[in-house]
Amino acid sequence: MMILLTVLAYFAVLFGISRLTSRRADNNTFYRANRRAPWYMVAFGMIGASISGVTFVSVPGMVLTSQMTYLQMCLGFIVGYLVIAFVLLPLYYRLNLTTIYGYLGQRLGKRSYLTGASFFLLSKMTGAAVRFYVVCIILQQFVFDPVGIPFIVNVLAMVSLIWLYTQRGGIGTLVFTDTFQTVCLFTALILIIFTVISGLHFSVGDAIDTIAASPMSRIFVFDDWVSPHNFWKQFLAGAFIAIVMTGLDQDMMQKNLTCKSLRDAQKDMCTYGMAFVPANLLFLSLGVLLAIYFGDAAAQMKGDTLLPTFVESGAILHASLFTLHLFIIGIVAASFSSADSALTSLTTSYCVDIRRQPDNERLRKRAHICMCLFFVMFILLFRAVNSTSLIDAIYTIASYTYGPLLGLFTFGLFTRRQPDDRLVPYICIASPLLCYALDAAAQHLWAYRFGYELLMLNGLLTFTGLWLARKNL
């Protein structure tokens, strides 16, 4: 019950922030925060928004199977964020876009515009629901099951709370709530790390030395080209994933478009990009410490269960009750900072891109409610099929759903050709299907399974299809 009260107190703070930031709010506030957001707050908040509940639970457990090789991808992220800052952001600011898919309409045509926006809606709804499913499961286990509250009530309550604090201020509110949630997230993470260090009877120096000496701290893999953890595969995939899942994603770019100027937005993006490596290093270091804490038993655990097992076993109770509460708040903050912005961006894209009625406040309010209901339906669907493998495959899902967006934007930016706009939807649907067939064939014929490079292949196939369907200008 005390944990539930802590969560409610946390939401009370969010509602207080929402009330202060949504005074005199209108559609421009909801969509663009009136282009007045401080860049440093946007950058700090975006770090928390990028670290979902999946990251909080799954990344520490990665060390059991892939050591710290995930940092290779994080290094690739930096290159991707630089491309976003100095290639994409200048374009978006020059065109004064509310949603980034407006560029596709101006450059490629109406059907390309609707196709890009539709792929975003599908990608974001699926990905965000999978991520939020994680926090709902954890809250069910630690908060709601002990008091007999069913899962569906849990989901409805959590999504309703998001709707309550975002329904007026939208992105204008999220710039400030994300900052608060990022503070909670990293406070919880650091306290948990210190709790594990204490449980191991280490000093901080001992912990650093132990992590550095552990075979689980291996970062770079240059000697195995077949391995999905090969440096160049991970590095290049990281660059493209950052470009696609941030630079071509309305959710993440909507926050950048709230900055006062292009220069501020570029400072925001570069700062955010550089912070991603140390942030994930903390999560992976926690994973190494947890593996050492559990000893031989860690080898029998699945990666996603490493941190929850530590909490469930009561080990964390060696620390203060305050630390336990912050663990729950950390999970909630990590998930809500990504889910609330996802629902806001979905509403924005539907009203601006699909319905083409950015000034219709009544439509915007109804769309926001509908997006919340769809969100609930997707989460309950994942619960019904009990597909935890979907959580592990978020980047693979993104490779299929974001690949066409990569192809569309690349074709628009780096060619002067005009595709046959009538064929664009069919090309963008065919490319992921062809990728799936190629992946299945490669596994059958050569025992090779595509990893994150599937995103690049998907984008290339979309680009090739657009090129073959091109018209001379």
C-alpha positions as a Markdown table, in Angstrom:
| # | Residue | x | y | z |
|---|---|---|---|---|
| 1 | Met | 0.0 | 0.0 | 0.0 |
| 2 | Met | 2.9 | 2.4 | 0.8 |
| 3 | Ile | 4.3 | 1.8 | -2.7 |
| 4 | Leu | 0.9 | 2.6 | -4.2 |
| 5 | Leu | 0.8 | 5.8 | -2.2 |
| 6 | Thr | 4.3 | 6.7 | -3.4 |
| 7 | Val | 3.2 | 6.2 | -7.1 |
| 8 | Leu | 0.1 | 8.4 | -6.4 |
| 9 | Ala | 2.3 | 11.1 | -4.9 |
| 10 | Tyr | 4.5 | 10.9 | -7.9 |
| 11 | Phe | 1.5 | 11.5 | -10.2 |
| 12 | Ala | 0.4 | 14.3 | -8.0 |
| 13 | Val | 3.6 | 16.1 | -8.9 |
| 14 | Leu | 3.0 | 15.4 | -12.6 |
| 15 | Phe | -0.5 | 16.9 | -12.3 |
| 16 | Gly | 0.9 | 20.0 | -10.6 |
| 17 | Ile | 3.4 | 20.5 | -13.4 |
| 18 | Ser | 0.7 | 20.0 | -15.9 |
| 19 | Arg | -1.6 | 22.5 | -14.3 |
| 20 | Leu | 1.2 | 25.1 | -14.2 |
| 21 | Thr | 2.3 | 24.5 | -17.8 |
| 22 | Ser | -1.2 | 24.2 | -19.5 |
| 23 | Arg | -2.6 | 27.5 | -18.6 |
| 24 | Arg | -4.0 | 29.2 | -21.7 |
| 25 | Ala | -3.0 | 26.1 | -23.7 |
| 26 | Asp | -4.2 | 25.8 | -27.3 |
| 27 | Asn | -3.4 | 23.5 | -30.2 |
| 28 | Asn | -0.1 | 25.3 | -30.8 |
| 29 | Thr | 0.9 | 24.5 | -27.2 |
| 30 | Phe | -0.2 | 20.9 | -27.6 |
| 31 | Tyr | 1.7 | 20.4 | -30.8 |
| 32 | Arg | 4.8 | 22.7 | -30.6 |
| 33 | Ala | 4.9 | 24.3 | -27.1 |
| 34 | Asn | 4.7 | 27.6 | -28.9 |
| 35 | Arg | 8.4 | 27.1 | -29.9 |
| 36 | Arg | 9.6 | 28.4 | -26.5 |
| 37 | Ala | 11.1 | 25.3 | -24.8 |
| 38 | Pro | 14.6 | 25.7 | -23.3 |
| 39 | Trp | 16.9 | 23.4 | -25.2 |
| 40 | Tyr | 18.7 | 22.1 | -22.1 |
| 41 | Met | 15.4 | 20.9 | -20.6 |
| 42 | Val | 14.4 | 19.2 | -23.9 |
| 43 | Ala | 17.8 | 17.4 | -24.1 |
| 44 | Phe | 17.7 | 16.2 | -20.5 |
| 45 | Gly | 14.1 | 15.1 | -20.8 |
| 46 | Met | 14.7 | 13.3 | -24.0 |
| 47 | Ile | 17.3 | 11.1 | -22.3 |
| 48 | Gly | 14.6 | 9.9 | -19.9 |
| 49 | Ala | 12.1 | 9.5 | -22.7 |
| 50 | Ser | 14.5 | 7.3 | -24.6 |
| 51 | Ile | 15.0 | 5.0 | -21.6 |
| 52 | Ser | 11.8 | 3.1 | -21.4 |
| 53 | Gly | 10.8 | 0.4 | -18.9 |
| 54 | Val | 12.3 | -2.1 | -21.3 |
| 55 | Thr | 15.7 | -0.4 | -21.0 |
| 56 | Phe | 15.4 | -0.3 | -17.2 |
| 57 | Val | 14.7 | -4.1 | -17.1 |
| 58 | Ser | 16.4 | -5.5 | -20.1 |
| 59 | Val | 19.7 | -3.7 | -20.6 |
| 60 | Pro | 21.3 | -4.8 | -17.3 |
| 61 | Gly | 20.5 | -8.4 | -18.3 |
| 62 | Met | 22.2 | -8.1 | -21.6 |
| 63 | Val | 25.6 | -8.7 | -20.0 |
| 64 | Leu | 24.6 | -12.3 | -19.4 |
| 65 | Thr | 24.6 | -13.1 | -23.2 |
| 66 | Ser | 26.3 | -10.3 | -25.0 |
| 67 | Gln | 28.6 | -8.6 | -22.4 |
| 68 | Met | 28.7 | -4.8 | -22.9 |
| 69 | Thr | 28.7 | -5.0 | -26.7 |
| 70 | Tyr | 25.5 | -2.9 | -26.7 |
| 71 | Leu | 27.8 | 0.1 | -26.2 |
| 72 | Gln | 29.0 | -0.5 | -29.8 |
| 73 | Met | 25.5 | 0.4 | -30.9 |
| 74 | Cys | 25.4 | 3.4 | -28.6 |
| 75 | Leu | 28.5 | 4.7 | -30.2 |
| 76 | Gly | 26.8 | 4.4 | -33.5 |
| 77 | Phe | 23.9 | 6.4 | -32.1 |
| 78 | Ile | 26.2 | 9.4 | -31.7 |
| 79 | Val | 26.9 | 9.4 | -35.5 |
| 80 | Gly | 23.2 | 9.1 | -36.1 |
| 81 | Tyr | 22.4 | 12.1 | -33.8 |
| 82 | Leu | 25.0 | 14.2 | -35.6 |
| 83 | Val | 23.3 | 13.5 | -38.9 |
| 84 | Ile | 19.9 | 14.4 | -37.4 |
| 85 | Ala | 21.4 | 17.7 | -36.0 |
| 86 | Phe | 23.1 | 18.9 | -39.1 |
| 87 | Val | 21.0 | 17.3 | -41.9 |
| 88 | Leu | 17.5 | 16.7 | -40.8 |
| 89 | Leu | 16.9 | 19.5 | -38.2 |
| 90 | Pro | 17.9 | 22.3 | -40.7 |
| 91 | Leu | 15.3 | 20.9 | -43.1 |
| 92 | Tyr | 12.5 | 20.7 | -40.6 |
| 93 | Tyr | 13.1 | 24.2 | -39.3 |
| 94 | Arg | 13.4 | 25.7 | -42.7 |
| 95 | Leu | 10.0 | 24.2 | -43.7 |
| 96 | Asn | 8.6 | 25.3 | -40.3 |
| 97 | Leu | 7.0 | 21.8 | -39.9 |
| 98 | Thr | 4.5 | 20.8 | -37.2 |
| 99 | Thr | 5.0 | 17.1 | -38.1 |
| 100 | Ile | 8.1 | 15.9 | -40.0 |
| 101 | Tyr | 6.0 | 13.9 | -42.5 |
| 102 | Gly | 4.9 | 17.2 | -44.0 |
| 103 | Tyr | 8.2 | 17.1 | -45.8 |
| 104 | Leu | 7.2 | 13.9 | -47.6 |
| 105 | Gly | 4.0 | 15.7 | -48.9 |
| 106 | Gln | 6.0 | 18.6 | -50.2 |
| 107 | Arg | 8.8 | 16.5 | -51.8 |
| 108 | Leu | 7.1 | 13.3 | -52.9 |
| 109 | Gly | 3.4 | 13.7 | -53.0 |
| 110 | Lys | 0.2 | 13.2 | -51.0 |
| 111 | Arg | 0.2 | 9.4 | -51.0 |
| 112 | Ser | 3.8 | 9.4 | -49.9 |
| 113 | Tyr | 2.9 | 11.8 | -47.1 |
| 114 | Leu | 0.0 | 9.6 | -45.9 |
| 115 | Thr | 2.1 | 6.4 | -46.2 |
| 116 | Gly | 4.9 | 7.9 | -44.1 |
| 117 | Ala | 2.5 | 9.1 | -41.4 |
| 118 | Ser | 0.6 | 5.7 | -41.4 |
| 119 | Phe | 3.9 | 3.8 | -40.9 |
| 120 | Phe | 4.7 | 6.1 | -38.0 |
| 121 | Leu | 1.3 | 5.5 | -36.4 |
| 122 | Leu | 1.7 | 1.7 | -36.7 |
| 123 | Ser | 5.3 | 1.8 | -35.5 |
| 124 | Lys | 4.9 | 4.0 | -32.6 |
| 125 | Met | 1.6 | 2.5 | -31.3 |
| 126 | Thr | 3.2 | -1.0 | -31.5 |
| 127 | Gly | 6.6 | -0.1 | -30.0 |
| 128 | Ala | 5.2 | 2.2 | -27.3 |
| 129 | Ala | 2.6 | -0.4 | -26.2 |
| 130 | Val | 5.2 | -3.1 | -25.9 |
| 131 | Arg | 7.4 | -0.9 | -23.8 |
| 132 | Phe | 4.5 | 0.2 | -21.6 |
| 133 | Tyr | 3.5 | -3.5 | -21.2 |
| 134 | Val | 6.7 | -4.0 | -19.2 |
| 135 | Val | 5.8 | -1.4 | -16.5 |
| 136 | Cys | 2.3 | -2.7 | -16.3 |
| 137 | Ile | 3.5 | -6.2 | -15.6 |
| 138 | Ile | 6.0 | -4.9 | -12.9 |
| 139 | Leu | 3.4 | -2.7 | -11.3 |
| 140 | Gln | 0.9 | -5.6 | -11.3 |
| 141 | Gln | 3.5 | -7.9 | -9.6 |
| 142 | Phe | 4.7 | -5.4 | -6.9 |
| 143 | Val | 1.7 | -3.1 | -6.4 |
| 144 | Phe | -1.7 | -4.4 | -7.7 |
| 145 | Asp | -1.6 | -8.1 | -7.1 |
| 146 | Pro | -1.0 | -7.7 | -3.4 |
| 147 | Val | -4.2 | -5.7 | -3.1 |
| 148 | Gly | -6.2 | -7.8 | -5.6 |
| 149 | Ile | -6.6 | -5.3 | -8.4 |
| 150 | Pro | -6.9 | -7.1 | -11.9 |
| 151 | Phe | -4.5 | -6.3 | -14.7 |
| 152 | Ile | -7.1 | -4.6 | -16.9 |
| 153 | Val | -7.8 | -2.1 | -14.1 |
| 154 | Asn | -4.1 | -1.5 | -13.8 |
| 155 | Val | -3.7 | -0.7 | -17.5 |
| 156 | Leu | -6.8 | 1.5 | -17.6 |
| 157 | Ala | -5.7 | 3.4 | -14.6 |
| 158 | Met | -2.2 | 4.0 | -15.8 |
| 159 | Val | -3.2 | 5.2 | -19.3 |
| 160 | Ser | -6.0 | 7.4 | -17.8 |
| 161 | Leu | -3.4 | 9.1 | -15.7 |
| 162 | Ile | -1.3 | 9.8 | -18.7 |
| 163 | Trp | -4.3 | 11.2 | -20.5 |
| 164 | Leu | -5.2 | 13.5 | -17.5 |
| 165 | Tyr | -1.8 | 15.2 | -17.3 |
| 166 | Thr | -1.3 | 15.5 | -21.1 |
| 167 | Gln | -4.7 | 16.3 | -22.5 |
| 168 | Arg | -4.4 | 20.0 | -22.2 |
| 169 | Gly | -0.8 | 21.0 | -22.5 |
| 170 | Gly | 0.5 | 18.2 | -24.7 |
| 171 | Ile | 4.1 | 18.6 | -25.7 |
| 172 | Gly | 4.3 | 21.9 | -23.8 |
| 173 | Thr | 3.7 | 20.0 | -20.6 |
| 174 | Leu | 5.9 | 17.0 | -21.5 |
| 175 | Val | 9.0 | 19.2 | -21.8 |
| 176 | Phe | 8.8 | 19.8 | -18.1 |
| 177 | Thr | 7.4 | 16.5 | -16.9 |
| 178 | Asp | 10.1 | 14.6 | -18.8 |
| 179 | Thr | 12.7 | 16.6 | -17.0 |
| 180 | Phe | 11.2 | 15.6 | -13.6 |
| 181 | Gln | 10.9 | 12.0 | -14.7 |
| 182 | Thr | 14.5 | 11.8 | -15.9 |
| 183 | Val | 15.6 | 13.1 | -12.5 |
| 184 | Cys | 13.6 | 10.3 | -10.8 |
| 185 | Leu | 14.8 | 7.7 | -13.2 |
| 186 | Phe | 18.6 | 8.3 | -12.7 |
| 187 | Thr | 18.2 | 8.9 | -9.0 |
| 188 | Ala | 16.6 | 5.4 | -8.7 |
| 189 | Leu | 19.2 | 3.8 | -11.0 |
| 190 | Ile | 22.2 | 5.3 | -9.0 |
| 191 | Leu | 20.6 | 4.3 | -5.6 |
| 192 | Ile | 20.0 | 0.7 | -6.9 |
| 193 | Ile | 23.7 | 0.5 | -8.0 |
| 194 | Phe | 24.8 | 1.6 | -4.6 |
| 195 | Thr | 22.5 | -0.9 | -3.0 |
| 196 | Val | 24.1 | -3.8 | -5.0 |
| 197 | Ile | 27.6 | -2.5 | -4.1 |
| 198 | Ser | 26.6 | -2.5 | -0.5 |
| 199 | Gly | 25.2 | -6.0 | -0.8 |
| 200 | Leu | 28.5 | -7.2 | -2.2 |
| 201 | His | 30.4 | -5.4 | 0.6 |
| 202 | Phe | 32.4 | -3.4 | -2.0 |
| 203 | Ser | 33.6 | 0.1 | -2.0 |
| 204 | Val | 32.9 | 2.2 | -5.1 |
| 205 | Gly | 36.5 | 1.7 | -6.2 |
| 206 | Asp | 36.2 | -2.1 | -5.7 |
| 207 | Ala | 33.1 | -2.1 | -7.8 |
| 208 | Ile | 34.7 | -0.2 | -10.6 |
| 209 | Asp | 37.8 | -2.5 | -10.6 |
| 210 | Thr | 35.6 | -5.6 | -10.5 |
| 211 | Ile | 33.5 | -4.5 | -13.4 |
| 212 | Ala | 36.5 | -3.6 | -15.5 |
| 213 | Ala | 38.1 | -7.0 | -14.8 |
| 214 | Ser | 35.0 | -9.0 | -15.5 |
| 215 | Pro | 34.7 | -10.9 | -18.8 |
| 216 | Met | 31.2 | -9.5 | -19.0 |
| 217 | Ser | 32.7 | -6.0 | -19.5 |
| 218 | Arg | 33.9 | -6.8 | -23.1 |
| 219 | Ile | 32.7 | -4.1 | -25.4 |
| 220 | Phe | 34.2 | -4.6 | -28.8 |
| 221 | Val | 33.9 | -7.6 | -31.2 |
| 222 | Phe | 36.1 | -7.3 | -34.3 |
| 223 | Asp | 37.1 | -10.9 | -34.8 |
| 224 | Asp | 33.7 | -12.5 | -35.7 |
| 225 | Trp | 31.9 | -11.3 | -38.9 |
| 226 | Val | 29.1 | -13.7 | -38.5 |
| 227 | Ser | 28.3 | -12.7 | -35.0 |
| 228 | Pro | 25.4 | -10.2 | -34.6 |
| 229 | His | 27.6 | -8.5 | -32.0 |
| 230 | Asn | 30.3 | -7.6 | -34.6 |
| 231 | Phe | 31.4 | -4.0 | -34.1 |
| 232 | Trp | 30.7 | -2.8 | -37.6 |
| 233 | Lys | 27.2 | -4.4 | -37.7 |
| 234 | Gln | 26.3 | -2.9 | -34.4 |
| 235 | Phe | 27.9 | 0.5 | -35.0 |
| 236 | Leu | 26.3 | 1.0 | -38.4 |
| 237 | Ala | 23.0 | -0.3 | -37.2 |
| 238 | Gly | 23.2 | 2.1 | -34.2 |
| 239 | Ala | 23.7 | 5.0 | -36.5 |
| 240 | Phe | 20.7 | 4.1 | -38.7 |
| 241 | Ile | 18.5 | 3.2 | -35.8 |
| 242 | Ala | 19.2 | 6.6 | -34.3 |
| 243 | Ile | 18.4 | 8.4 | -37.6 |
| 244 | Val | 15.2 | 6.4 | -38.0 |
| 245 | Met | 13.9 | 6.0 | -34.5 |
| 246 | Thr | 14.7 | 9.6 | -33.6 |
| 247 | Gly | 15.2 | 11.7 | -36.7 |
| 248 | Leu | 12.3 | 10.2 | -38.7 |
| 249 | Asp | 10.1 | 9.7 | -35.6 |
| 250 | Gln | 7.5 | 12.4 | -34.9 |
| 251 | Asp | 7.5 | 11.5 | -31.2 |
| 252 | Met | 11.2 | 12.3 | -30.7 |
| 253 | Met | 11.4 | 15.2 | -33.2 |
| 254 | Gln | 8.3 | 16.9 | -31.9 |
| 255 | Lys | 10.2 | 17.7 | -28.8 |
| 256 | Asn | 13.1 | 19.1 | -30.8 |
| 257 | Leu | 10.8 | 21.3 | -32.8 |
| 258 | Thr | 9.7 | 23.0 | -29.6 |
| 259 | Cys | 13.1 | 24.7 | -29.3 |
| 260 | Lys | 13.3 | 28.5 | -29.9 |
| 261 | Ser | 15.7 | 28.2 | -32.9 |
| 262 | Leu | 17.6 | 25.7 | -35.1 |
| 263 | Arg | 20.8 | 26.4 | -33.2 |
| 264 | Asp | 19.1 | 25.5 | -29.9 |
| 265 | Ala | 17.7 | 22.4 | -31.4 |
| 266 | Gln | 21.1 | 21.3 | -32.6 |
| 267 | Lys | 22.6 | 21.9 | -29.2 |
| 268 | Asp | 19.8 | 19.8 | -27.7 |
| 269 | Met | 20.4 | 16.9 | -30.1 |
| 270 | Cys | 24.2 | 16.9 | -29.7 |
| 271 | Thr | 24.0 | 17.0 | -25.9 |
| 272 | Tyr | 21.4 | 14.2 | -25.9 |
| 273 | Gly | 23.4 | 12.1 | -28.3 |
| 274 | Met | 26.6 | 12.3 | -26.3 |
| 275 | Ala | 24.8 | 11.4 | -23.0 |
| 276 | Phe | 23.5 | 8.1 | -24.3 |
| 277 | Val | 26.8 | 6.2 | -23.9 |
| 278 | Pro | 27.4 | 7.0 | -20.2 |
| 279 | Ala | 23.7 | 6.5 | -19.5 |
| 280 | Asn | 23.7 | 2.9 | -20.9 |
| 281 | Leu | 27.1 | 2.2 | -19.3 |
| 282 | Leu | 25.4 | 2.7 | -15.9 |
| 283 | Phe | 22.7 | 0.2 | -16.8 |
| 284 | Leu | 25.3 | -2.4 | -18.1 |
| 285 | Ser | 27.5 | -1.9 | -15.0 |
| 286 | Leu | 24.5 | -2.6 | -12.9 |
| 287 | Gly | 24.0 | -5.8 | -14.8 |
| 288 | Val | 27.6 | -6.9 | -14.2 |
| 289 | Leu | 27.3 | -6.2 | -10.5 |
| 290 | Leu | 24.0 | -8.2 | -10.3 |
| 291 | Ala | 25.5 | -11.1 | -12.1 |
| 292 | Ile | 28.4 | -11.1 | -9.6 |
| 293 | Tyr | 25.8 | -10.8 | -6.8 |
| 294 | Phe | 23.9 | -13.9 | -7.9 |
| 295 | Gly | 27.0 | -15.9 | -8.8 |
| 296 | Asp | 26.4 | -19.2 | -10.5 |
| 297 | Ala | 22.6 | -18.7 | -10.3 |
| 298 | Ala | 22.9 | -15.8 | -12.8 |
| 299 | Ala | 23.7 | -18.3 | -15.6 |
| 300 | Gln | 20.3 | -19.8 | -15.2 |
| 301 | Met | 18.4 | -16.5 | -15.5 |
| 302 | Lys | 17.0 | -14.9 | -18.5 |
| 303 | Gly | 18.3 | -11.4 | -19.0 |
| 304 | Asp | 15.0 | -9.6 | -18.4 |
| 305 | Thr | 14.6 | -11.3 | -15.0 |
| 306 | Leu | 18.0 | -10.3 | -13.6 |
| 307 | Leu | 16.9 | -7.0 | -12.0 |
| 308 | Pro | 13.3 | -8.0 | -11.1 |
| 309 | Thr | 14.7 | -11.1 | -9.4 |
| 310 | Phe | 17.0 | -8.9 | -7.3 |
| 311 | Val | 14.0 | -6.8 | -6.3 |
| 312 | Glu | 11.6 | -9.7 | -5.7 |
| 313 | Ser | 14.1 | -11.7 | -3.6 |
| 314 | Gly | 14.0 | -8.8 | -1.1 |
| 315 | Ala | 17.7 | -8.0 | -1.6 |
| 316 | Ile | 16.8 | -4.4 | -2.2 |
| 317 | Leu | 15.2 | -4.3 | 1.2 |
| 318 | His | 18.7 | -4.2 | 2.7 |
| 319 | Ala | 18.6 | -0.6 | 1.7 |
| 320 | Ser | 16.1 | 1.9 | 3.0 |
| 321 | Leu | 12.4 | 1.8 | 2.2 |
| 322 | Phe | 13.0 | 5.1 | 0.3 |
| 323 | Thr | 15.2 | 3.2 | -2.2 |
| 324 | Leu | 12.6 | 0.6 | -2.8 |
| 325 | His | 10.0 | 3.2 | -3.5 |
| 326 | Leu | 12.5 | 5.0 | -5.9 |
| 327 | Phe | 13.0 | 1.7 | -7.7 |
| 328 | Ile | 9.3 | 1.6 | -8.5 |
| 329 | Ile | 9.3 | 5.3 | -9.4 |
| 330 | Gly | 12.3 | 4.7 | -11.6 |
| 331 | Ile | 10.4 | 2.0 | -13.6 |
| 332 | Val | 7.3 | 4.2 | -13.8 |
| 333 | Ala | 9.3 | 7.3 | -14.8 |
| 334 | Ala | 11.2 | 5.3 | -17.5 |
| 335 | Ser | 8.0 | 4.0 | -19.0 |
| 336 | Phe | 5.7 | 7.0 | -18.6 |
| 337 | Ser | 8.2 | 9.5 | -20.1 |
| 338 | Ser | 8.2 | 7.5 | -23.3 |
| 339 | Ala | 4.5 | 6.5 | -23.3 |
| 340 | Asp | 3.1 | 10.0 | -22.6 |
| 341 | Ser | 5.1 | 11.6 | -25.5 |
| 342 | Ala | 4.1 | 8.7 | -27.8 |
| 343 | Leu | 0.4 | 9.3 | -27.2 |
| 344 | Thr | 0.9 | 13.0 | -27.8 |
| 345 | Ser | 2.8 | 12.5 | -31.0 |
| 346 | Leu | 0.2 | 9.9 | -32.2 |
| 347 | Thr | -2.5 | 12.4 | -31.6 |
| 348 | Thr | -0.5 | 15.1 | -33.4 |
| 349 | Ser | 0.2 | 13.0 | -36.4 |
| 350 | Tyr | -3.4 | 11.8 | -36.8 |
| 351 | Cys | -4.8 | 15.4 | -36.6 |
| 352 | Val | -2.2 | 17.1 | -38.7 |
| 353 | Asp | -1.1 | 14.4 | -41.2 |
| 354 | Ile | -4.1 | 12.1 | -41.6 |
| 355 | Arg | -7.1 | 14.4 | -41.0 |
| 356 | Arg | -5.3 | 17.6 | -42.0 |
| 357 | Gln | -7.1 | 19.7 | -39.4 |
| 358 | Pro | -4.4 | 21.1 | -37.1 |
| 359 | Asp | -6.6 | 23.9 | -35.8 |
| 360 | Asn | -9.6 | 21.7 | -34.8 |
| 361 | Glu | -9.4 | 21.5 | -31.0 |
| 362 | Arg | -12.4 | 19.3 | -30.7 |
| 363 | Leu | -10.9 | 16.7 | -33.1 |
| 364 | Arg | -7.6 | 16.8 | -31.2 |
| 365 | Lys | -9.3 | 16.1 | -27.9 |
| 366 | Arg | -11.3 | 13.2 | -29.3 |
| 367 | Ala | -8.2 | 11.8 | -31.1 |
| 368 | His | -6.2 | 11.9 | -27.9 |
| 369 | Ile | -8.9 | 9.8 | -26.1 |
| 370 | Cys | -9.0 | 7.3 | -29.0 |
| 371 | Met | -5.2 | 6.9 | -29.1 |
| 372 | Cys | -5.3 | 6.1 | -25.3 |
| 373 | Leu | -8.0 | 3.5 | -25.9 |
| 374 | Phe | -6.0 | 1.9 | -28.8 |
| 375 | Phe | -3.0 | 1.9 | -26.5 |
| 376 | Val | -5.0 | 0.0 | -23.9 |
| 377 | Met | -6.1 | -2.5 | -26.5 |
| 378 | Phe | -2.6 | -3.2 | -27.7 |
| 379 | Ile | -1.3 | -3.7 | -24.2 |
| 380 | Leu | -4.1 | -6.2 | -23.4 |
| 381 | Leu | -3.4 | -8.0 | -26.7 |
| 382 | Phe | 0.3 | -8.5 | -25.6 |
| 383 | Arg | -1.0 | -9.8 | -22.3 |
| 384 | Ala | -3.4 | -12.2 | -24.0 |
| 385 | Val | -0.7 | -13.8 | -26.2 |
| 386 | Asn | 1.9 | -13.6 | -23.3 |
| 387 | Ser | 4.5 | -12.7 | -25.9 |
| 388 | Thr | 7.5 | -11.6 | -23.9 |
| 389 | Ser | 9.6 | -12.3 | -27.0 |
| 390 | Leu | 8.1 | -9.2 | -28.5 |
| 391 | Ile | 9.9 | -7.2 | -25.8 |
| 392 | Asp | 13.3 | -8.6 | -26.8 |
| 393 | Ala | 12.5 | -7.9 | -30.5 |
| 394 | Ile | 11.6 | -4.2 | -30.3 |
| 395 | Tyr | 14.5 | -3.2 | -32.5 |
| 396 | Thr | 13.6 | -6.0 | -35.0 |
| 397 | Ile | 10.0 | -4.7 | -35.1 |
| 398 | Ala | 11.4 | -1.3 | -35.8 |
| 399 | Ser | 13.5 | -2.7 | -38.6 |
| 400 | Tyr | 10.4 | -3.7 | -40.4 |
| 401 | Thr | 8.1 | -0.8 | -39.6 |
| 402 | Tyr | 10.7 | 2.1 | -39.8 |
| 403 | Gly | 12.6 | 0.8 | -42.9 |
| 404 | Pro | 10.1 | 2.3 | -45.3 |
| 405 | Leu | 10.4 | 5.7 | -43.6 |
| 406 | Leu | 14.2 | 5.4 | -44.0 |
| 407 | Gly | 13.8 | 4.7 | -47.7 |
| 408 | Leu | 11.3 | 7.5 | -48.3 |
| 409 | Phe | 13.3 | 10.2 | -46.6 |
| 410 | Thr | 16.6 | 9.0 | -48.1 |
| 411 | Phe | 15.1 | 9.1 | -51.6 |
| 412 | Gly | 13.7 | 12.6 | -51.0 |
| 413 | Leu | 16.9 | 14.0 | -49.6 |
| 414 | Phe | 19.5 | 12.5 | -51.8 |
| 415 | Thr | 17.9 | 12.3 | -55.3 |
| 416 | Arg | 16.2 | 14.8 | -57.5 |
| 417 | Arg | 13.8 | 12.3 | -58.9 |
| 418 | Gln | 10.0 | 12.1 | -58.4 |
| 419 | Pro | 8.5 | 8.7 | -57.8 |
| 420 | Asp | 5.1 | 7.6 | -59.1 |
| 421 | Asp | 3.1 | 8.7 | -56.0 |
| 422 | Arg | 0.4 | 6.2 | -56.7 |
| 423 | Leu | 2.9 | 3.3 | -56.3 |
| 424 | Val | 4.5 | 4.5 | -53.1 |
| 425 | Pro | 2.1 | 2.7 | -50.6 |
| 426 | Tyr | 2.6 | -0.6 | -52.4 |
| 427 | Ile | 6.4 | -0.3 | -52.4 |
| 428 | Cys | 6.5 | 0.5 | -48.7 |
| 429 | Ile | 4.3 | -2.5 | -47.9 |
| 430 | Ala | 6.2 | -4.8 | -50.2 |
| 431 | Ser | 9.7 | -3.9 | -48.8 |
| 432 | Pro | 9.1 | -5.3 | -45.2 |
| 433 | Leu | 7.5 | -8.4 | -46.6 |
| 434 | Leu | 10.4 | -9.0 | -48.9 |
| 435 | Cys | 12.8 | -8.5 | -46.0 |
| 436 | Tyr | 11.0 | -11.1 | -44.0 |
| 437 | Ala | 11.2 | -13.5 | -46.9 |
| 438 | Leu | 14.9 | -12.8 | -47.4 |
| 439 | Asp | 15.6 | -13.3 | -43.7 |
| 440 | Ala | 13.8 | -16.7 | -43.7 |
| 441 | Ala | 15.7 | -17.8 | -46.8 |
| 442 | Ala | 19.0 | -16.8 | -45.4 |
| 443 | Gln | 18.4 | -18.8 | -42.2 |
| 444 | His | 17.3 | -21.8 | -44.3 |
| 445 | Leu | 20.1 | -21.7 | -46.9 |
| 446 | Trp | 23.1 | -20.4 | -45.0 |
| 447 | Ala | 22.1 | -20.5 | -41.3 |
| 448 | Tyr | 22.5 | -16.7 | -41.3 |
| 449 | Arg | 20.0 | -14.6 | -39.4 |
| 450 | Phe | 19.8 | -10.9 | -40.0 |
| 451 | Gly | 20.3 | -8.7 | -37.0 |
| 452 | Tyr | 19.8 | -4.9 | -36.7 |
| 453 | Glu | 21.2 | -4.6 | -40.3 |
| 454 | Leu | 17.7 | -5.6 | -41.4 |
| 455 | Leu | 16.7 | -1.9 | -41.0 |
| 456 | Met | 19.3 | -0.9 | -43.6 |
| 457 | Leu | 18.2 | -3.7 | -46.0 |
| 458 | Asn | 14.6 | -2.6 | -45.6 |
| 459 | Gly | 15.4 | 1.0 | -46.3 |
| 460 | Leu | 17.5 | 0.0 | -49.3 |
| 461 | Leu | 14.7 | -2.1 | -50.8 |
| 462 | Thr | 12.2 | 0.8 | -50.4 |
| 463 | Phe | 14.7 | 3.2 | -52.0 |
| 464 | Thr | 15.3 | 0.8 | -54.9 |
| 465 | Gly | 11.5 | 0.5 | -55.4 |
| 466 | Leu | 11.1 | 4.2 | -55.4 |
| 467 | Trp | 14.0 | 4.6 | -57.9 |
| 468 | Leu | 12.5 | 2.0 | -60.3 |
| 469 | Ala | 9.1 | 3.8 | -60.0 |
| 470 | Arg | 10.6 | 7.2 | -60.5 |
| 471 | Lys | 9.5 | 9.9 | -63.0 |
| 472 | Asn | 11.8 | 12.5 | -64.4 |
| 473 | Leu | 11.2 | 16.0 | -63.0 |
